[in-house]
């Protein structure tokens, strides 16, 4: 019996997407400054994308495309994660353990992308 990481990824994307609307300010702060326009627009757009991807992953009929979209979205938001790590490492207000977390989460994107690709490959 093959176990799909789809439910865990769906929960992760649905939860993160919801947080973009409930508490947008932290997400605004990690939008790369090089992007044109308002950070809040990117926060809301990425929240909508994460909720859509989470929904696609949760529904067996759309799980395959959900896996593809999840992998693409994880690649797309990686610059924001890099921005957060850079900002936190440079900040005097962030504790050393949190700086380590910000840096450690960057390579964790790779197994998440791999899990999304696995969902795509194993979808019925």
Number of C-alpha atoms within 10 A of each C-alpha: 3 5 8 15 17 26 17 14 22 26 16 15 25 22 15 17 23 17 17 23 16 9 11 16 14 12 21 19 16 21 22 17 13 6 9 8 9 11 19 17 12 18 24 19 14 19 23 17 18 25 21 19 26 28 18 22 32 20 14 14 12 16 27 23 19 28 30 20 22 30 23 14 17 18 13 12 15 13 15 17 21 18 17 22 22 15 16 21 18 11 12 9 8 12 11 13 9 13 18 13 12 19 18 12 13 15 9 10 17 14 10 16 19 13 20 28 22 18 26 23 14 15 18 10
